[in-house]
Amino acid sequence: KRKRKRTEQAENGVAKTEAAFDIETASSKEKGKKVESDLKLEDMSLDDFLAGGFKTVLDHDSDSDDDAVMPSEEADLDSNDDEEEEKEDNEEEVENKTENEDVEEKDGESSDDEDEMDNHMKDLEKLKESDPEFYAHLKKNAADLLEFGQDEIENKEDNSGKPAEKKKTLPALKQGQKLLTSALLKRLQTEAFEKKSYDGLKEIASAFKAGTRIADDEVGKEENNLSSSGSKYVIYNPGVLQKVMITTIRKFHAALDDKLNLSKLKPGQLPKESRKWKRQERFIKRFLLDVIHLLKNSTDPSMLRFVLQNCKNYGKFFACFPDTIANKYLKVLLRHFGSNEDEIVRIAAFLRIRQLAVEGPSNFVEKCMKGAYLAFVREAKFAKSEHTAERVAIQAKCLVELFGVDLVAAYGVIFVYLRQLSLILRAALLSKSEESIKSVYCWQFIHCLKLWGAVLSTYPGINVIETNDSKKVIAQHEQQLRPLIYPFIQVVIGTIRLVPASKYYPLRLHLVNVLNALSRTSRYFIPTAPLILDILQTNEL
């Protein structure tokens, strides 16, 4: 019944509107007829003129000229064109409004969808808090329900067909973490390096740790965000990272010197002998471990150069931990000294090794010498080109400098490794096998002989006192290494005579040069002439 009433009311309304429309049209026609007979052309409106009123006027004014009619016709045509343009503009406005309304409807629908997704995520968070066991069950067995809508958000595209760009978001901060900004960093540096407060040093050390751990962070690897989840601070800005690393490494040692009152210590004393050492020991140890971590994981040559050059100020602190931190530090330095491609990095690493040998305890010198020699041996094994041979020659010069730090410790190291070479030669002389001969006639063995020849030539152990014009003592050679010269000469001559074949004559000449240099500095007579004359007497020449 209600539907019938509604339909009848609608039909009655339509009938009424049609009747009203007929009445209006009839009245307009009657008015038009009166206007045709009464109005003149000048007073006639555009609607009346277009309805045919101009015919009646022309009948009454047939005697008038055509020139009087043309201006009014042109004006009416211009006004007609203006009205058509206005209608077109109005139609365009209506179309634009409809399009905007459609866009707003679509935006409203998308916003409604986003609101539904937000409400869904909020409900999941509430579920996680209210019933964690059920949430864990869903995470294991129905993870798709928890990740509902994530794919749509990630795969959303623009109207142009291009995929929507992901907005860069700050890394998620865990409880107790802070985002390190430039303003916060400046405040920390003021507390640590200007006011030199203990808490300020601890905070700047934590910020430095965040910078050294960036490469280990999973977020930094996957999302390329500079962040660190394993420390108190999180670094997102590369400029802040650079300032943290540079200023901390440059200025941290000065703050430590001031806190420990190292100026009051005697020359040669280590920082651990200070009265304030126990309070500062723990966080100094952590800072040194962070420096080692940076040297171990950094691959940028410029960064390695900078850190190694500034580690000169921290050698005394590394020497305070000879059994733990100093060993780790030495391993990293030996790796860069032996295998790094950058020459400046290798030399800087050697300088830090030599500093450890000088400032460290007496038993630490042998560790430095043995480690450097083994790094040299590993590199000499592959010295078959001009480039690698030059690298090995530079390393040999560095080792000669290192063994001169403590000749007493150097004697034991040289004795052990020279005896090792003699045992390899002895096995080759007894077996005469191809493998044993190759173990002697190789670049690794020859470079080792050249190294020990250079060390013994540099420190021959002659009691010669050098003086200047004023008869002041300049240098006095000691005799610690002189007993090793004779066994070394025997090893070199045995290597030359192992296989007296013509193809090994270049090797013989290399070793003869080593013996001549040793004879010149040690003032020992070494009979090298027969070794050269044998070459001239061979039948192959």
Salt bridges, closest charged atoms under 4 A:
GLU114 OE2 - LYS156 NZ 3.50
GLU191 OE2 - LYS195 NZ 3.18
GLU203 OE2 - LYS232 NZ 2.82
ASP216 OD2 - HIS293 NE2 2.70
ASP257 OD1 - LYS316 NZ 3.47
ASP290 OD1 - ARG213 NH1 3.16
GLU341 OE1 - ARG391 NH1 3.35
ASP342 OD1 - ARG305 NH2 2.72
GLU379 OE2 - ARG391 NH2 3.14
GLU401 OE2 - ARG354 NE 3.40
GLU434 OE2 - LYS438 NZ 3.55
GLU466 OE2 - HIS477 NE2 3.56
